Structure formats: structure tokens, C-alpha cells
Amino acid sequence: MKNKNKLLHSVNTRLKKNNCLPHIVSSLAYDIFYLISNYEDVDDELIKNKFLDYVTRNNQENLLDIQIEYAVQLMDHNSKLEYEEVHKVFSLVDEIFALKKLGLKTDFLCHIYEQKLKIFLQKEFTRAKMVVEDRWEDWKKDWWWYRI
């Protein structure tokens, strides 16, 4: 388990900065979701509101759409992906899940994204299974894309 105080300090420091790079904002969302999912003494509403303010301040309201489109683009690749590319898909899916849980909305049809993910997991089963083993943490046990 990650050190709560170090992670909380890192999150609070990043929330004070301006950043318009989608991967940086998504990574921050994942860390915030990790904190609120694993530590009961973290003020969920306060940190969610700070994150949503951060998203607005940095003009990232469409971040969820951007990340879903990127994930779908990787999943739609016609040939077999390398391990690192499958790992990236899992990272994106985890971040997309965190972004949704933190309150970001999407115009993108989520059921299409989830269908594409299911097809991708079947197509890339062997590498996906390896990624699941490498990325597994107990707090992810209810995330359906880790149950392959």
C-alpha cells in the first residue's frame, strides 16, 4: 500500500499547479481515487471538489472523452499489441474509471467503450492476463476488467 501522507502531499501539491496535459491530470485523478478508496480518514468530498476545480481551472472538462478516445484507438489496433501497449490500455481504463468516480462526465457512449474493452480483453487475452498479474492490487478486486 502506498504511503498515505506522501501521496496526500503529492496530490495537494499537484492540485495547486496548473497543467493542461491529459496524462498528468488523469494520473492525478487515479492517485486521488486511490486515496479515497483506501483511506477512510481522507475527506472524499473536499478532495473531489478540489479536483473538479482543478479540472475546470485547467480547461480539462473533456478529459474523460479524450482518455476514452485514446483507449479505444489503442484497443481498435488491428494487429496484436506488445505487452507495453496492453499495459497502457489498462492504465487508461483505470484512469477512466477514476475520472468517472470523481465526477467527470462524458458525451462519449460509455457502453461502446465497455464493449470495445471486452472484445479487446478477449483478443489480447494472454498479454492482458500478464498485465493483470503485474498490476494487481487488492483494492482493484471488484474492477471487472481485472477478472479475466
Secondary structure, 3 states (H helix, E strand, C coil): CCCHHHHHHHHHHHHHCCCCCHHHHHHHHHHHHHHHHHCCCCCHHHHHHHHHHHHHHCCCCCHHHHHHHHHHHHHCCCCCCCHHHHHHHHHHHHHHHHHHHCCCCCCCCHHHHHHHHHHHHHHCHHHHHHHHHHHCCHHHCCCHHHCC
